[in-house]
Amino acid sequence: MAVIRKVKPLGEILVEKRVLTPGQLDEALVVGKRTNTRVGNVIVKLGYATEKDIAAALADQYRLPFVMLSTITVPTKTVKLIPESVARRYMVIPVSVEADILNVAMLDPLNVFAIDELRRITGLQIKPLVSTEAEIGRAINIYYAMEVSLEDMIKRVQASGLELLKGEEDLPEKLEKIAAEASVIQLVDLLIARAVMENASDIHIEPDEDTLRVRLRVDGLLHESINLPLKLHPAIISRIKILGDVNIAEKRVPQDGRFLSKIGGRDIDIRLSTLPTIFGEKAVLRLLDKSAMILDLNHLTPFPETLDVLSRVMKRPFGLMLLTGPTGSGKTTTAYTLMNILNTMDKNLVTVEDPVEYHLKRINQVQVNPKAGVTFAGALRHILRQDPDIVMIGEIRDKETAEIAIHAALTGHLVISTIHTNDAVGTVTRLLDMGIEPYLISSAITCIVGQRLVRRICDSCKQVYDADPVMLKELDPQAQAGNVKFYKGIGCAACKGSGLKGRLGIFEVLMPDDVLRSSIVARKDSSTLVSVASNRGFRTLRQEGIRAVEAGYTTIEEIIQATQSVAD
């Protein structure tokens, strides 16, 4: 077995990384000595660092790889190499096999007893990787919950003979019976668990002429996950509809439902939408993992100037802050992040949303319900009688809601809302088209944030390359290829060969000053407003995207695609 040599003390590494100050390290060492507790655990308990910080430093200390298990998918056959009881006892999870070497993520990579037992059980050499306790615990809960592979479960369902006879597909009692079969329940659970493991935001279950196709949306793009036998369609759709508490016998009209699923100890809120197609009902499941949502400004964008502007706006006691962009651009996440930061005991925060996606403590959240007469505008009127300091409106869709929001902003409330436009400047035009007077727009708005989500370059396979001159000119006609290094991912197991992993927010922040307000009142067109704003330091989404490319966060192609409609 290879000898792992200690290089530097853990605390010293954390100080070098500027995670700790020398004073904080001294305090942790004193507490650790007094309580006979490892210094890493003490540092986390004191709140000076996260588990991830400690694990990354531990990896540096012993010159071992650090792995975030949530960014990779472990094959079922690899998981089966180590029994669940052993994985839980030593807090380990197998990651991959290379020849006769088993890569194992470990909480304690120096545990020689664990390494010896793993080598005896598997018959393979063990290469320790470092991960956090939370990551390993989550992976154990998810992977060992899947006792059989998805492919094996499909065979079990087929063997159980659940095919309906002609005419039986319209009988509720038959549908309920096949949906209650244990093999069908397990198959649907496995489909959801696989999607959660791959960090998918949506599951699309689509009947076609001769197959039942399952696609997952990961990092904003759909990819095919598995094709199922078409005869399983009634059973799977019926099971999903029962979970979503919708009419199992109704197939002629779209239906919406909602249910909660526990995957690996995590509560996954799932929204169900069904749609009748020529080959049968299609179902889309939207997965909302509340535990994975990080409501922190630093996770929105890596550019500190943008964060500084947003921080300044949030300190204002009143005004209208609008978040804009197309569906899927991250507006809701930004809105929740801002509300979470503003959420203090001395403030009364109220939201009106459709739907309420995440529950935030101390914030009074109102669900729109048109059938009961609770609309955005109606709820907003009542909210303003509740002595709010800060109000969040899920979306401004009509003139009435816009007018109430503007008047609230002008009478001492900080109002945050989203609106569907292509860019920040286009928001002004959209409000004018709604019939809002330009003097109200110029007076109420303190900030408009246009945003997009673009995919990040995979850190595991990131490489420098020579950019295509044609693509470079399309991105920026003034660009000089020799002045900047360009990066792309060549494809690896972590990113499933795509070269891209995770997403990054790019933002354009428009803060009207007196000159721009005068242009708004004068009803200047969008191009004029962009010109006026640019002369005063405003950077467009395309310009922000260019910065992200130059910083090596994303690719030229991603920025061109994301900002095609707003390029200046």
LINRAHU-V64871 format. One record per pair of residues at least 6 apart in sequence whose C-alpha atoms are under 8 Angstrom apart, sorted by the first residue. I is the first residue (numbers start at 1). GAP is how many residues later the second one is. If there is no record, write none. Layout:
# LINRAHU-V64871
i: <I | I>
gap: <GAP | GAP>
This chain:
# LINRAHU-V64871
i: <4 | 4 | 4 | 5 | 6 | 6 | 7 | 7 | 8 | 9 | 10 | 10 | 10 | 10 | 11 | 11 | 11 | 11 | 13 | 13 | 13 | 14 | 14 | 14 | 14 | 15 | 15 | 15 | 19 | 19 | 19 | 20 | 20 | 24 | 25 | 28 | 28 | 28 | 28 | 29 | 31 | 31 | 32 | 32 | 32 | 40 | 43 | 44 | 44 | 44 | 51 | 51 | 51 | 52 | 52 | 55 | 55 | 55 | 55 | 55 | 56 | 56 | 56 | 58 | 59 | 59 | 59 | 59 | 64 | 64 | 64 | 65 | 65 | 65 | 66 | 66 | 66 | 67 | 67 | 67 | 67 | 68 | 68 | 68 | 69 | 69 | 69 | 69 | 70 | 70 | 70 | 70 | 71 | 71 | 71 | 72 | 72 | 72 | 72 | 73 | 73 | 73 | 74 | 74 | 74 | 75 | 76 | 76 | 76 | 78 | 78 | 78 | 78 | 79 | 79 | 79 | 79 | 79 | 81 | 81 | 81 | 82 | 82 | 82 | 82 | 82 | 84 | 84 | 86 | 87 | 87 | 88 | 88 | 90 | 90 | 90 | 91 | 91 | 91 | 91 | 91 | 92 | 92 | 92 | 92 | 92 | 93 | 93 | 93 | 93 | 93 | 93 | 94 | 94 | 94 | 94 | 95 | 95 | 95 | 95 | 96 | 96 | 96 | 97 | 100 | 100 | 101 | 101 | 101 | 101 | 102 | 102 | 102 | 102 | 103 | 103 | 103 | 103 | 104 | 104 | 104 | 104 | 105 | 105 | 105 | 105 | 105 | 106 | 106 | 106 | 106 | 106 | 107 | 107 | 107 | 107 | 107 | 108 | 109 | 109 | 109 | 115 | 118 | 119 | 119 | 138 | 138 | 139 | 140 | 141 | 141 | 141 | 142 | 142 | 142 | 142 | 142 | 143 | 145 | 146 | 146 | 150 | 150 | 150 | 153 | 153 | 153 | 154 | 154 | 156 | 157 | 157 | 157 | 158 | 160 | 162 | 162 | 162 | 163 | 163 | 164 | 168 | 168 | 169 | 169 | 170 | 171 | 172 | 172 | 175 | 175 | 175 | 175 | 175 | 176 | 176 | 176 | 178 | 178 | 179 | 179 | 179 | 179 | 179 | 180 | 184 | 184 | 184 | 185 | 188 | 188 | 188 | 192 | 193 | 195 | 195 | 195 | 195 | 196 | 196 | 198 | 199 | 200 | 200 | 200 | 200 | 200 | 201 | 201 | 201 | 201 | 201 | 201 | 201 | 201 | 202 | 202 | 202 | 202 | 202 | 202 | 202 | 203 | 203 | 203 | 203 | 203 | 203 | 203 | 203 | 204 | 204 | 204 | 204 | 204 | 204 | 204 | 204 | 205 | 205 | 205 | 205 | 205 | 205 | 205 | 206 | 206 | 206 | 206 | 206 | 206 | 207 | 207 | 207 | 207 | 207 | 207 | 207 | 208 | 208 | 209 | 210 | 210 | 211 | 211 | 211 | 211 | 212 | 212 | 212 | 212 | 212 | 212 | 213 | 213 | 213 | 213 | 213 | 214 | 214 | 214 | 214 | 214 | 215 | 215 | 215 | 215 | 215 | 216 | 216 | 216 | 216 | 217 | 219 | 219 | 219 | 219 | 220 | 237 | 237 | 238 | 240 | 241 | 241 | 241 | 241 | 242 | 243 | 243 | 244 | 244 | 244 | 244 | 244 | 244 | 245 | 245 | 245 | 246 | 246 | 246 | 251 | 251 | 252 | 253 | 253 | 254 | 254 | 254 | 254 | 255 | 255 | 255 | 256 | 256 | 256 | 256 | 257 | 257 | 257 | 258 | 258 | 258 | 258 | 259 | 259 | 259 | 259 | 260 | 260 | 260 | 260 | 261 | 261 | 261 | 261 | 262 | 266 | 266 | 267 | 267 | 267 | 268 | 268 | 268 | 268 | 269 | 269 | 269 | 269 | 270 | 270 | 270 | 270 | 271 | 271 | 271 | 272 | 272 | 272 | 272 | 273 | 273 | 273 | 274 | 274 | 274 | 274 | 275 | 275 | 275 | 276 | 288 | 290 | 294 | 295 | 295 | 295 | 295 | 295 | 295 | 296 | 296 | 297 | 297 | 297 | 298 | 300 | 300 | 300 | 301 | 301 | 301 | 301 | 301 | 306 | 306 | 309 | 313 | 313 | 314 | 314 | 316 | 317 | 317 | 317 | 318 | 318 | 318 | 318 | 318 | 318 | 318 | 319 | 319 | 319 | 319 | 319 | 319 | 319 | 319 | 319 | 320 | 320 | 320 | 320 | 320 | 320 | 320 | 320 | 320 | 320 | 320 | 321 | 321 | 321 | 321 | 321 | 321 | 321 | 321 | 321 | 322 | 322 | 322 | 322 | 322 | 322 | 322 | 322 | 323 | 323 | 323 | 323 | 323 | 323 | 323 | 323 | 323 | 323 | 323 | 324 | 324 | 324 | 324 | 324 | 324 | 324 | 324 | 324 | 324 | 324 | 324 | 324 | 325 | 325 | 325 | 325 | 325 | 325 | 325 | 325 | 325 | 326 | 326 | 326 | 326 | 327 | 328 | 329 | 329 | 329 | 330 | 330 | 330 | 330 | 331 | 331 | 332 | 332 | 335 | 335 | 335 | 335 | 339 | 339 | 340 | 343 | 343 | 343 | 345 | 347 | 347 | 347 | 348 | 348 | 348 | 348 | 348 | 349 | 349 | 349 | 349 | 349 | 349 | 349 | 349 | 350 | 350 | 350 | 350 | 350 | 350 | 350 | 350 | 350 | 351 | 351 | 351 | 351 | 351 | 351 | 351 | 351 | 352 | 352 | 352 | 352 | 352 | 352 | 352 | 352 | 352 | 352 | 353 | 353 | 353 | 353 | 353 | 353 | 353 | 353 | 354 | 354 | 354 | 355 | 355 | 356 | 356 | 356 | 359 | 366 | 367 | 368 | 368 | 368 | 368 | 369 | 376 | 376 | 377 | 377 | 377 | 380 | 380 | 380 | 380 | 381 | 384 | 388 | 389 | 389 | 389 | 390 | 390 | 390 | 390 | 391 | 391 | 391 | 391 | 392 | 392 | 392 | 393 | 393 | 393 | 393 | 394 | 394 | 395 | 395 | 395 | 396 | 396 | 396 | 396 | 397 | 398 | 399 | 399 | 399 | 399 | 402 | 402 | 403 | 405 | 406 | 406 | 406 | 406 | 407 | 408 | 408 | 409 | 409 | 410 | 410 | 419 | 420 | 421 | 421 | 422 | 422 | 422 | 423 | 423 | 423 | 423 | 424 | 424 | 424 | 424 | 424 | 424 | 425 | 425 | 425 | 425 | 425 | 426 | 427 | 428 | 428 | 429 | 429 | 431 | 432 | 438 | 438 | 438 | 438 | 439 | 439 | 441 | 442 | 442 | 442 | 442 | 442 | 443 | 445 | 446 | 446 | 447 | 447 | 447 | 447 | 448 | 448 | 448 | 449 | 449 | 449 | 449 | 450 | 450 | 450 | 450 | 451 | 451 | 451 | 451 | 451 | 452 | 452 | 452 | 452 | 452 | 452 | 453 | 453 | 453 | 453 | 453 | 454 | 454 | 454 | 454 | 454 | 454 | 454 | 454 | 455 | 455 | 455 | 455 | 455 | 455 | 455 | 456 | 456 | 456 | 456 | 456 | 456 | 456 | 456 | 457 | 457 | 457 | 457 | 457 | 457 | 457 | 457 | 457 | 457 | 457 | 458 | 458 | 458 | 458 | 458 | 458 | 458 | 458 | 458 | 459 | 459 | 460 | 460 | 460 | 461 | 461 | 461 | 461 | 461 | 462 | 462 | 462 | 462 | 462 | 463 | 463 | 463 | 463 | 464 | 464 | 464 | 464 | 465 | 465 | 465 | 465 | 466 | 466 | 466 | 467 | 467 | 469 | 471 | 471 | 472 | 472 | 472 | 473 | 474 | 475 | 475 | 475 | 475 | 475 | 476 | 484 | 485 | 485 | 486 | 486 | 486 | 486 | 487 | 487 | 487 | 487 | 488 | 488 | 488 | 489 | 489 | 489 | 490 | 490 | 490 | 491 | 491 | 491 | 491 | 492 | 492 | 494 | 495 | 504 | 506 | 506 | 506 | 506 | 507 | 507 | 508 | 508 | 508 | 508 | 508 | 509 | 509 | 510 | 510 | 512 | 515 | 516 | 516 | 516 | 519 | 520 | 540 | 540 | 541 | 541 | 541 | 542 | 542 | 542 | 542 | 542 | 542 | 545 | 545 | 546 | 546 | 548 | 549 | 549 | 549>
gap: <58 | 59 | 106 | 57 | 55 | 56 | 54 | 55 | 53 | 52 | 30 | 47 | 48 | 51 | 9 | 14 | 28 | 29 | 44 | 47 | 48 | 6 | 39 | 40 | 43 | 6 | 7 | 10 | 29 | 30 | 34 | 28 | 29 | 24 | 18 | 11 | 14 | 15 | 18 | 10 | 6 | 11 | 6 | 7 | 10 | 14 | 6 | 6 | 7 | 10 | 81 | 82 | 83 | 79 | 80 | 11 | 52 | 75 | 76 | 77 | 10 | 74 | 75 | 72 | 6 | 7 | 70 | 71 | 64 | 65 | 66 | 63 | 64 | 65 | 63 | 64 | 65 | 38 | 62 | 63 | 64 | 63 | 64 | 67 | 62 | 66 | 67 | 70 | 65 | 69 | 127 | 129 | 127 | 128 | 423 | 126 | 421 | 422 | 423 | 124 | 125 | 421 | 20 | 21 | 22 | 21 | 67 | 72 | 73 | 16 | 17 | 18 | 19 | 14 | 15 | 16 | 64 | 65 | 13 | 40 | 41 | 11 | 12 | 36 | 39 | 40 | 56 | 60 | 6 | 6 | 53 | 49 | 52 | 16 | 17 | 24 | 15 | 16 | 42 | 45 | 46 | 12 | 13 | 14 | 15 | 44 | 11 | 12 | 13 | 43 | 46 | 47 | 8 | 9 | 10 | 11 | 7 | 8 | 9 | 10 | 6 | 7 | 8 | 6 | 24 | 25 | 23 | 24 | 25 | 26 | 22 | 23 | 24 | 25 | 23 | 24 | 25 | 26 | 22 | 23 | 24 | 25 | 23 | 24 | 25 | 26 | 31 | 22 | 23 | 24 | 25 | 30 | 23 | 24 | 25 | 26 | 29 | 22 | 19 | 20 | 21 | 11 | 8 | 6 | 7 | 126 | 127 | 125 | 124 | 122 | 123 | 124 | 51 | 55 | 121 | 122 | 123 | 121 | 119 | 44 | 47 | 37 | 40 | 41 | 30 | 33 | 34 | 33 | 74 | 27 | 26 | 27 | 30 | 74 | 23 | 16 | 70 | 73 | 68 | 69 | 67 | 6 | 7 | 6 | 65 | 79 | 78 | 76 | 77 | 59 | 60 | 63 | 73 | 74 | 62 | 63 | 72 | 6 | 57 | 6 | 56 | 57 | 59 | 60 | 59 | 51 | 52 | 55 | 54 | 48 | 51 | 52 | 11 | 70 | 6 | 7 | 8 | 21 | 67 | 91 | 20 | 19 | 16 | 17 | 18 | 19 | 87 | 15 | 16 | 17 | 18 | 19 | 85 | 86 | 87 | 14 | 15 | 16 | 82 | 83 | 84 | 85 | 11 | 12 | 13 | 14 | 81 | 82 | 83 | 84 | 9 | 10 | 11 | 12 | 78 | 79 | 80 | 81 | 7 | 8 | 9 | 10 | 77 | 78 | 79 | 6 | 7 | 8 | 75 | 76 | 77 | 6 | 23 | 26 | 72 | 73 | 74 | 75 | 22 | 71 | 70 | 19 | 20 | 16 | 17 | 18 | 19 | 15 | 16 | 17 | 18 | 20 | 21 | 11 | 12 | 13 | 14 | 15 | 10 | 11 | 12 | 13 | 14 | 7 | 8 | 9 | 10 | 11 | 6 | 7 | 8 | 9 | 6 | 236 | 282 | 283 | 284 | 108 | 44 | 46 | 10 | 32 | 6 | 7 | 16 | 31 | 6 | 15 | 16 | 12 | 13 | 14 | 15 | 27 | 28 | 12 | 13 | 14 | 9 | 10 | 11 | 25 | 30 | 24 | 22 | 23 | 19 | 20 | 21 | 22 | 18 | 19 | 20 | 15 | 16 | 17 | 18 | 14 | 15 | 16 | 11 | 12 | 13 | 14 | 10 | 11 | 12 | 13 | 7 | 8 | 9 | 10 | 6 | 7 | 8 | 9 | 6 | 23 | 25 | 22 | 23 | 24 | 19 | 20 | 21 | 22 | 18 | 19 | 20 | 21 | 15 | 16 | 17 | 18 | 14 | 15 | 16 | 11 | 12 | 13 | 14 | 10 | 11 | 12 | 7 | 8 | 9 | 10 | 6 | 7 | 8 | 6 | 69 | 68 | 43 | 38 | 41 | 42 | 43 | 45 | 46 | 41 | 45 | 10 | 40 | 41 | 9 | 34 | 204 | 205 | 6 | 203 | 204 | 205 | 206 | 201 | 203 | 200 | 133 | 134 | 24 | 28 | 98 | 95 | 96 | 97 | 91 | 92 | 93 | 94 | 95 | 96 | 97 | 90 | 91 | 93 | 94 | 95 | 96 | 125 | 126 | 127 | 85 | 86 | 89 | 94 | 95 | 96 | 97 | 124 | 125 | 126 | 127 | 93 | 94 | 95 | 96 | 124 | 125 | 126 | 127 | 128 | 94 | 95 | 96 | 97 | 123 | 125 | 126 | 127 | 8 | 11 | 12 | 93 | 94 | 95 | 96 | 125 | 126 | 127 | 128 | 7 | 94 | 95 | 96 | 97 | 98 | 99 | 100 | 103 | 124 | 125 | 126 | 127 | 6 | 94 | 95 | 96 | 97 | 98 | 125 | 126 | 127 | 94 | 95 | 96 | 126 | 93 | 125 | 122 | 123 | 124 | 121 | 122 | 123 | 175 | 87 | 120 | 62 | 86 | 57 | 81 | 82 | 83 | 10 | 53 | 20 | 6 | 19 | 20 | 17 | 41 | 42 | 43 | 15 | 39 | 40 | 41 | 42 | 13 | 14 | 15 | 39 | 40 | 41 | 42 | 43 | 13 | 14 | 15 | 16 | 33 | 38 | 40 | 41 | 42 | 12 | 13 | 14 | 15 | 40 | 41 | 42 | 43 | 13 | 14 | 15 | 16 | 24 | 27 | 28 | 40 | 41 | 42 | 12 | 13 | 14 | 15 | 23 | 40 | 41 | 42 | 13 | 14 | 40 | 12 | 13 | 9 | 10 | 11 | 6 | 13 | 7 | 6 | 7 | 8 | 11 | 6 | 17 | 25 | 23 | 24 | 27 | 13 | 21 | 24 | 25 | 23 | 24 | 25 | 23 | 24 | 25 | 23 | 24 | 25 | 26 | 22 | 23 | 24 | 25 | 23 | 24 | 25 | 22 | 23 | 24 | 25 | 23 | 24 | 22 | 23 | 24 | 6 | 21 | 22 | 23 | 22 | 36 | 32 | 35 | 36 | 37 | 29 | 34 | 33 | 10 | 34 | 35 | 38 | 39 | 37 | 6 | 7 | 6 | 35 | 33 | 34 | 8 | 7 | 6 | 9 | 28 | 143 | 144 | 27 | 28 | 118 | 143 | 24 | 25 | 26 | 84 | 85 | 86 | 23 | 85 | 101 | 104 | 105 | 100 | 21 | 13 | 92 | 96 | 97 | 10 | 6 | 82 | 83 | 84 | 85 | 81 | 82 | 79 | 70 | 75 | 76 | 78 | 79 | 74 | 67 | 65 | 66 | 62 | 63 | 64 | 65 | 61 | 62 | 63 | 58 | 59 | 60 | 61 | 57 | 58 | 59 | 91 | 54 | 55 | 56 | 57 | 90 | 53 | 54 | 55 | 89 | 110 | 111 | 50 | 51 | 52 | 53 | 109 | 49 | 50 | 51 | 52 | 100 | 104 | 105 | 108 | 45 | 46 | 47 | 48 | 49 | 99 | 103 | 44 | 45 | 46 | 47 | 48 | 97 | 98 | 99 | 30 | 31 | 32 | 42 | 43 | 44 | 45 | 95 | 96 | 97 | 98 | 30 | 31 | 33 | 36 | 37 | 41 | 42 | 43 | 44 | 30 | 42 | 29 | 32 | 34 | 28 | 29 | 30 | 31 | 38 | 25 | 26 | 27 | 28 | 37 | 24 | 25 | 26 | 27 | 21 | 22 | 23 | 24 | 20 | 21 | 22 | 23 | 15 | 19 | 20 | 14 | 19 | 12 | 85 | 86 | 7 | 9 | 84 | 6 | 86 | 67 | 71 | 81 | 84 | 85 | 70 | 66 | 65 | 67 | 63 | 64 | 66 | 69 | 62 | 65 | 67 | 68 | 11 | 66 | 67 | 9 | 10 | 11 | 7 | 8 | 9 | 6 | 7 | 8 | 9 | 6 | 7 | 7 | 6 | 49 | 35 | 38 | 39 | 42 | 34 | 37 | 30 | 31 | 32 | 33 | 36 | 29 | 30 | 23 | 28 | 21 | 17 | 13 | 16 | 17 | 10 | 9 | 27 | 28 | 22 | 25 | 26 | 17 | 18 | 21 | 24 | 25 | 26 | 14 | 18 | 10 | 13 | 6 | 6 | 7 | 10>
